[in-house]
Amino acid sequence: MVEEMRAKWCEDLEELLQCPVCFERPESPVKQCERGHHICNVCKDLITECPLCKCRFSNARSYLAEELSIKLDDIKLSLLHPMHSLNNRGRNSVGSQTETNVVIAKNGSKITKRAPPEAPKGKFPCRIGTCVETLPHGRMIPHIRFYHKNKFHESNCTSENMYQQVWEMEYYKNVKYDLAIRVAEMGLFFMHIKIDDNGDLFGVVQIVGTNYIGKEFNYELKIMSSQRISIFKDKVCSCVTSPMSLFENIDCLSINHKDMTRMIAGSDTFTCIMILTRLP
């Protein structure tokens, strides 16, 4: 799909440009090794050889990396939002961002698809397990693919402006399920299901982005068995907030041990359904 390809190009550009040591986007001046691998000016003073090819660093600057670093945000904005004023050659000003509606034909019907939210600036914590990495948005997906690939799901919207995923989970005390879900038309999300020492279950969904972006989305968590179901709905919040603080404040799905015992009725498994909806 075109929108997914554009998002992938943005991620690839961000990954190609980043410093191979700190994984940050370099700022001028950008130095390079004898074979042309660039590195940010801060990290160059910390090491004596290129981490990619082991060659020495020269005093030469990578002007290509410097120019691309300056223009990358505009390039990404242009790719993700084709109707943005940046793509109107007759205009000099950037103007206000306009979200793109793309109409495609599918089985004879027309479906309106929206471009994903613009990738936010700043760093965000990885919320998978005990991981302590804090990364720019463009580095989060490659990080999760490499270090947490068994907890990573990538997909497209299951219907217009909505995504749904179903998991079968085991019910044991002191267990935590952390999952990363990338929906091409929506963004990157973390889902957390925690069962504490008392057998109480908690659940929340967060976005790798700001709370402002999170307001574009509602999530719904359904915990169910063949006999009972518990449903929680709320807006998606930023992953900057610790999920543990949300659990402690009961600002999330919450089912006590007694109700969970009744729900699973002697079984040791339950069904978890997550539904993400992008608001108009």
Contacts in CASP RR format, 6 or more apart in sequence:
PFRMAT RR
TARGET T0000
AUTHOR 0000-0000-0000
METHOD contacts of the structure
MODEL  1
MVEEMRAKWCEDLEELLQCPVCFERPESPVKQCERGHHICNVCKDLITEC
PLCKCRFSNARSYLAEELSIKLDDIKLSLLHPMHSLNNRGRNSVGSQTET
NVVIAKNGSKITKRAPPEAPKGKFPCRIGTCVETLPHGRMIPHIRFYHKN
KFHESNCTSENMYQQVWEMEYYKNVKYDLAIRVAEMGLFFMHIKIDDNGD
LFGVVQIVGTNYIGKEFNYELKIMSSQRISIFKDKVCSCVTSPMSLFENI
DCLSINHKDMTRMIAGSDTFTCIMILTRLP
1 156 0 8 1.000
1 184 0 8 1.000
2 102 0 8 1.000
3 102 0 8 1.000
3 113 0 8 1.000
3 115 0 8 1.000
3 116 0 8 1.000
3 184 0 8 1.000
3 185 0 8 1.000
4 156 0 8 1.000
4 184 0 8 1.000
4 185 0 8 1.000
6 79 0 8 1.000
6 80 0 8 1.000
7 80 0 8 1.000
7 116 0 8 1.000
7 184 0 8 1.000
9 79 0 8 1.000
10 75 0 8 1.000
10 76 0 8 1.000
10 79 0 8 1.000
10 80 0 8 1.000
10 119 0 8 1.000
10 138 0 8 1.000
11 138 0 8 1.000
11 141 0 8 1.000
11 142 0 8 1.000
13 68 0 8 1.000
13 72 0 8 1.000
13 75 0 8 1.000
13 76 0 8 1.000
14 25 0 8 1.000
14 72 0 8 1.000
14 76 0 8 1.000
14 136 0 8 1.000
14 138 0 8 1.000
14 139 0 8 1.000
15 138 0 8 1.000
15 139 0 8 1.000
15 142 0 8 1.000
17 25 0 8 1.000
17 26 0 8 1.000
17 65 0 8 1.000
17 68 0 8 1.000
17 69 0 8 1.000
17 72 0 8 1.000
18 24 0 8 1.000
18 25 0 8 1.000
18 26 0 8 1.000
18 136 0 8 1.000
18 139 0 8 1.000
19 25 0 8 1.000
19 26 0 8 1.000
19 38 0 8 1.000
19 39 0 8 1.000
19 40 0 8 1.000
19 43 0 8 1.000
20 37 0 8 1.000
20 39 0 8 1.000
20 50 0 8 1.000
20 51 0 8 1.000
20 52 0 8 1.000
21 39 0 8 1.000
21 40 0 8 1.000
21 43 0 8 1.000
21 46 0 8 1.000
21 47 0 8 1.000
21 51 0 8 1.000
22 40 0 8 1.000
22 42 0 8 1.000
22 43 0 8 1.000
23 135 0 8 1.000
23 136 0 8 1.000
23 139 0 8 1.000
24 40 0 8 1.000
24 136 0 8 1.000
25 69 0 8 1.000
25 72 0 8 1.000
25 136 0 8 1.000
26 38 0 8 1.000
26 39 0 8 1.000
26 40 0 8 1.000
26 41 0 8 1.000
26 65 0 8 1.000
26 66 0 8 1.000
26 69 0 8 1.000
27 40 0 8 1.000
27 41 0 8 1.000
27 69 0 8 1.000
28 66 0 8 1.000
28 69 0 8 1.000
28 70 0 8 1.000
29 41 0 8 1.000
29 61 0 8 1.000
29 66 0 8 1.000
30 38 0 8 1.000
30 39 0 8 1.000
30 40 0 8 1.000
30 41 0 8 1.000
30 61 0 8 1.000
30 62 0 8 1.000
30 65 0 8 1.000
30 66 0 8 1.000
30 69 0 8 1.000
31 38 0 8 1.000
31 39 0 8 1.000
31 41 0 8 1.000
31 44 0 8 1.000
31 57 0 8 1.000
31 58 0 8 1.000
31 59 0 8 1.000
31 60 0 8 1.000
31 61 0 8 1.000
31 62 0 8 1.000
32 38 0 8 1.000
32 39 0 8 1.000
32 57 0 8 1.000
32 58 0 8 1.000
32 60 0 8 1.000
32 61 0 8 1.000
32 62 0 8 1.000
32 65 0 8 1.000
33 39 0 8 1.000
33 49 0 8 1.000
33 50 0 8 1.000
33 52 0 8 1.000
33 53 0 8 1.000
33 55 0 8 1.000
33 56 0 8 1.000
33 57 0 8 1.000
33 58 0 8 1.000
34 50 0 8 1.000
34 55 0 8 1.000
34 56 0 8 1.000
34 57 0 8 1.000
34 58 0 8 1.000
35 50 0 8 1.000
35 53 0 8 1.000
35 55 0 8 1.000
36 62 0 8 1.000
37 50 0 8 1.000
37 52 0 8 1.000
37 53 0 8 1.000
37 55 0 8 1.000
38 62 0 8 1.000
38 65 0 8 1.000
39 50 0 8 1.000
39 51 0 8 1.000
39 57 0 8 1.000
44 57 0 8 1.000
48 56 0 8 1.000
48 57 0 8 1.000
49 55 0 8 1.000
49 56 0 8 1.000
49 57 0 8 1.000
50 56 0 8 1.000
50 57 0 8 1.000
68 75 0 8 1.000
74 86 0 8 1.000
74 94 0 8 1.000
76 118 0 8 1.000
76 119 0 8 1.000
77 84 0 8 1.000
77 86 0 8 1.000
77 97 0 8 1.000
77 118 0 8 1.000
78 84 0 8 1.000
78 86 0 8 1.000
78 87 0 8 1.000
80 115 0 8 1.000
80 116 0 8 1.000
80 118 0 8 1.000
80 119 0 8 1.000
81 97 0 8 1.000
81 98 0 8 1.000
81 99 0 8 1.000
81 100 0 8 1.000
81 115 0 8 1.000
81 118 0 8 1.000
82 100 0 8 1.000
82 115 0 8 1.000
83 98 0 8 1.000
83 100 0 8 1.000
84 97 0 8 1.000
84 98 0 8 1.000
84 100 0 8 1.000
85 91 0 8 1.000
85 93 0 8 1.000
85 94 0 8 1.000
85 95 0 8 1.000
85 96 0 8 1.000
85 98 0 8 1.000
86 94 0 8 1.000
97 118 0 8 1.000
99 114 0 8 1.000
99 115 0 8 1.000
100 114 0 8 1.000
100 115 0 8 1.000
101 112 0 8 1.000
101 113 0 8 1.000
101 114 0 8 1.000
102 112 0 8 1.000
102 113 0 8 1.000
102 114 0 8 1.000
102 115 0 8 1.000
103 110 0 8 1.000
103 111 0 8 1.000
103 112 0 8 1.000
103 113 0 8 1.000
104 110 0 8 1.000
104 111 0 8 1.000
104 113 0 8 1.000
105 111 0 8 1.000
111 160 0 8 1.000
112 160 0 8 1.000
113 157 0 8 1.000
113 160 0 8 1.000
113 185 0 8 1.000
114 161 0 8 1.000
114 185 0 8 1.000
114 278 0 8 1.000
115 185 0 8 1.000
116 184 0 8 1.000
116 185 0 8 1.000
116 186 0 8 1.000
116 187 0 8 1.000
117 186 0 8 1.000
117 187 0 8 1.000
117 213 0 8 1.000
117 216 0 8 1.000
119 137 0 8 1.000
119 138 0 8 1.000
120 137 0 8 1.000
120 209 0 8 1.000
120 210 0 8 1.000
120 213 0 8 1.000
121 136 0 8 1.000
121 137 0 8 1.000
122 136 0 8 1.000
122 137 0 8 1.000
123 134 0 8 1.000
123 135 0 8 1.000
123 136 0 8 1.000
124 134 0 8 1.000
124 135 0 8 1.000
124 136 0 8 1.000
124 137 0 8 1.000
124 140 0 8 1.000
124 208 0 8 1.000
124 209 0 8 1.000
124 238 0 8 1.000
124 239 0 8 1.000
124 240 0 8 1.000
125 132 0 8 1.000
125 133 0 8 1.000
125 134 0 8 1.000
125 239 0 8 1.000
125 240 0 8 1.000
126 132 0 8 1.000
126 133 0 8 1.000
126 134 0 8 1.000
126 135 0 8 1.000
126 140 0 8 1.000
126 143 0 8 1.000
126 144 0 8 1.000
126 148 0 8 1.000
127 178 0 8 1.000
127 190 0 8 1.000
127 192 0 8 1.000
127 206 0 8 1.000
127 239 0 8 1.000
127 243 0 8 1.000
128 144 0 8 1.000
128 147 0 8 1.000
128 148 0 8 1.000
128 151 0 8 1.000
128 178 0 8 1.000
128 179 0 8 1.000
128 180 0 8 1.000
128 190 0 8 1.000
129 176 0 8 1.000
129 178 0 8 1.000
131 147 0 8 1.000
131 148 0 8 1.000
133 143 0 8 1.000
133 147 0 8 1.000
135 143 0 8 1.000
137 188 0 8 1.000
137 208 0 8 1.000
137 209 0 8 1.000
140 188 0 8 1.000
140 208 0 8 1.000
141 182 0 8 1.000
141 188 0 8 1.000
144 151 0 8 1.000
144 152 0 8 1.000
144 180 0 8 1.000
144 188 0 8 1.000
145 152 0 8 1.000
148 180 0 8 1.000
151 178 0 8 1.000
151 179 0 8 1.000
151 180 0 8 1.000
152 179 0 8 1.000
152 180 0 8 1.000
152 181 0 8 1.000
152 182 0 8 1.000
153 165 0 8 1.000
153 179 0 8 1.000
153 180 0 8 1.000
153 181 0 8 1.000
153 182 0 8 1.000
154 181 0 8 1.000
154 182 0 8 1.000
154 184 0 8 1.000
155 163 0 8 1.000
155 165 0 8 1.000
155 181 0 8 1.000
155 182 0 8 1.000
155 183 0 8 1.000
155 184 0 8 1.000
156 163 0 8 1.000
156 183 0 8 1.000
156 184 0 8 1.000
156 185 0 8 1.000
157 163 0 8 1.000
157 183 0 8 1.000
157 184 0 8 1.000
157 185 0 8 1.000
157 186 0 8 1.000
158 164 0 8 1.000
161 185 0 8 1.000
161 277 0 8 1.000
161 278 0 8 1.000
161 280 0 8 1.000
162 275 0 8 1.000
162 276 0 8 1.000
162 277 0 8 1.000
162 278 0 8 1.000
163 181 0 8 1.000
163 183 0 8 1.000
163 186 0 8 1.000
163 275 0 8 1.000
163 276 0 8 1.000
164 273 0 8 1.000
164 274 0 8 1.000
164 275 0 8 1.000
164 276 0 8 1.000
165 181 0 8 1.000
165 273 0 8 1.000
165 274 0 8 1.000
166 271 0 8 1.000
166 272 0 8 1.000
166 273 0 8 1.000
167 177 0 8 1.000
167 179 0 8 1.000
167 271 0 8 1.000
167 272 0 8 1.000
167 273 0 8 1.000
167 274 0 8 1.000
168 269 0 8 1.000
168 270 0 8 1.000
168 271 0 8 1.000
168 272 0 8 1.000
169 177 0 8 1.000
169 193 0 8 1.000
169 269 0 8 1.000
169 270 0 8 1.000
169 271 0 8 1.000
169 272 0 8 1.000
170 268 0 8 1.000
170 269 0 8 1.000
171 195 0 8 1.000
171 201 0 8 1.000
171 260 0 8 1.000
171 264 0 8 1.000
171 267 0 8 1.000
171 268 0 8 1.000
171 269 0 8 1.000
171 270 0 8 1.000
172 195 0 8 1.000
172 268 0 8 1.000
173 195 0 8 1.000
173 196 0 8 1.000
173 197 0 8 1.000
173 198 0 8 1.000
173 199 0 8 1.000
174 195 0 8 1.000
174 196 0 8 1.000
174 197 0 8 1.000
175 194 0 8 1.000
175 195 0 8 1.000
176 192 0 8 1.000
176 193 0 8 1.000
176 194 0 8 1.000
176 195 0 8 1.000
177 191 0 8 1.000
177 192 0 8 1.000
177 193 0 8 1.000
177 194 0 8 1.000
177 272 0 8 1.000
178 190 0 8 1.000
178 191 0 8 1.000
178 192 0 8 1.000
179 190 0 8 1.000
179 191 0 8 1.000
179 192 0 8 1.000
180 188 0 8 1.000
180 189 0 8 1.000
180 190 0 8 1.000
181 188 0 8 1.000
181 189 0 8 1.000
181 190 0 8 1.000
181 191 0 8 1.000
181 274 0 8 1.000
181 276 0 8 1.000
182 188 0 8 1.000
182 189 0 8 1.000
183 189 0 8 1.000
183 276 0 8 1.000
185 278 0 8 1.000
186 217 0 8 1.000
186 276 0 8 1.000
186 278 0 8 1.000
187 207 0 8 1.000
187 208 0 8 1.000
188 207 0 8 1.000
188 208 0 8 1.000
189 205 0 8 1.000
189 206 0 8 1.000
189 207 0 8 1.000
189 208 0 8 1.000
189 236 0 8 1.000
189 276 0 8 1.000
190 205 0 8 1.000
190 206 0 8 1.000
190 207 0 8 1.000
190 208 0 8 1.000
190 239 0 8 1.000
190 243 0 8 1.000
191 203 0 8 1.000
191 204 0 8 1.000
191 205 0 8 1.000
191 206 0 8 1.000
191 221 0 8 1.000
191 274 0 8 1.000
192 202 0 8 1.000
192 203 0 8 1.000
192 204 0 8 1.000
192 205 0 8 1.000
192 206 0 8 1.000
192 243 0 8 1.000
193 201 0 8 1.000
193 202 0 8 1.000
193 203 0 8 1.000
193 272 0 8 1.000
194 201 0 8 1.000
194 202 0 8 1.000
194 203 0 8 1.000
194 243 0 8 1.000
194 247 0 8 1.000
195 201 0 8 1.000
195 202 0 8 1.000
196 202 0 8 1.000
198 256 0 8 1.000
198 257 0 8 1.000
199 256 0 8 1.000
199 257 0 8 1.000
199 260 0 8 1.000
200 254 0 8 1.000
200 255 0 8 1.000
200 256 0 8 1.000
200 257 0 8 1.000
200 260 0 8 1.000
201 223 0 8 1.000
201 253 0 8 1.000
201 254 0 8 1.000
201 255 0 8 1.000
201 260 0 8 1.000
202 246 0 8 1.000
202 247 0 8 1.000
202 250 0 8 1.000
202 252 0 8 1.000
202 253 0 8 1.000
202 254 0 8 1.000
202 255 0 8 1.000
203 221 0 8 1.000
203 232 0 8 1.000
203 247 0 8 1.000
203 252 0 8 1.000
203 253 0 8 1.000
203 254 0 8 1.000
204 221 0 8 1.000
204 237 0 8 1.000
204 243 0 8 1.000
204 246 0 8 1.000
204 247 0 8 1.000
204 251 0 8 1.000
204 252 0 8 1.000
204 253 0 8 1.000
205 219 0 8 1.000
205 221 0 8 1.000
205 236 0 8 1.000
205 274 0 8 1.000
205 276 0 8 1.000
206 236 0 8 1.000
206 237 0 8 1.000
206 238 0 8 1.000
206 239 0 8 1.000
206 241 0 8 1.000
206 243 0 8 1.000
207 213 0 8 1.000
207 214 0 8 1.000
207 217 0 8 1.000
207 236 0 8 1.000
207 237 0 8 1.000
207 238 0 8 1.000
207 239 0 8 1.000
208 239 0 8 1.000
209 238 0 8 1.000
209 239 0 8 1.000
209 240 0 8 1.000
210 238 0 8 1.000
210 240 0 8 1.000
211 237 0 8 1.000
211 238 0 8 1.000
211 240 0 8 1.000
213 238 0 8 1.000
214 235 0 8 1.000
214 236 0 8 1.000
214 237 0 8 1.000
214 238 0 8 1.000
215 235 0 8 1.000
215 236 0 8 1.000
215 279 0 8 1.000
216 278 0 8 1.000
216 279 0 8 1.000
217 235 0 8 1.000
217 236 0 8 1.000
217 276 0 8 1.000
217 277 0 8 1.000
217 278 0 8 1.000
217 279 0 8 1.000
218 233 0 8 1.000
218 234 0 8 1.000
218 235 0 8 1.000
218 236 0 8 1.000
218 276 0 8 1.000
218 277 0 8 1.000
218 279 0 8 1.000
219 233 0 8 1.000
219 234 0 8 1.000
219 235 0 8 1.000
219 236 0 8 1.000
219 274 0 8 1.000
219 275 0 8 1.000
219 276 0 8 1.000
219 277 0 8 1.000
220 231 0 8 1.000
220 232 0 8 1.000
220 233 0 8 1.000
220 273 0 8 1.000
220 274 0 8 1.000
220 275 0 8 1.000
220 277 0 8 1.000
221 231 0 8 1.000
221 232 0 8 1.000
221 233 0 8 1.000
221 253 0 8 1.000
221 272 0 8 1.000
221 273 0 8 1.000
221 274 0 8 1.000
221 275 0 8 1.000
222 229 0 8 1.000
222 230 0 8 1.000
222 231 0 8 1.000
222 271 0 8 1.000
222 272 0 8 1.000
222 273 0 8 1.000
222 274 0 8 1.000
222 275 0 8 1.000
223 229 0 8 1.000
223 230 0 8 1.000
223 253 0 8 1.000
223 255 0 8 1.000
223 260 0 8 1.000
223 263 0 8 1.000
223 270 0 8 1.000
223 271 0 8 1.000
223 272 0 8 1.000
224 230 0 8 1.000
224 263 0 8 1.000
224 270 0 8 1.000
224 271 0 8 1.000
224 273 0 8 1.000
225 263 0 8 1.000
225 264 0 8 1.000
225 265 0 8 1.000
225 267 0 8 1.000
225 270 0 8 1.000
225 271 0 8 1.000
226 265 0 8 1.000
227 263 0 8 1.000
227 265 0 8 1.000
228 259 0 8 1.000
228 262 0 8 1.000
228 263 0 8 1.000
229 263 0 8 1.000
230 253 0 8 1.000
230 255 0 8 1.000
230 259 0 8 1.000
230 263 0 8 1.000
232 252 0 8 1.000
232 253 0 8 1.000
232 254 0 8 1.000
234 251 0 8 1.000
234 252 0 8 1.000
236 276 0 8 1.000
237 246 0 8 1.000
243 252 0 8 1.000
246 252 0 8 1.000
255 263 0 8 1.000
260 270 0 8 1.000
263 270 0 8 1.000
264 270 0 8 1.000
END
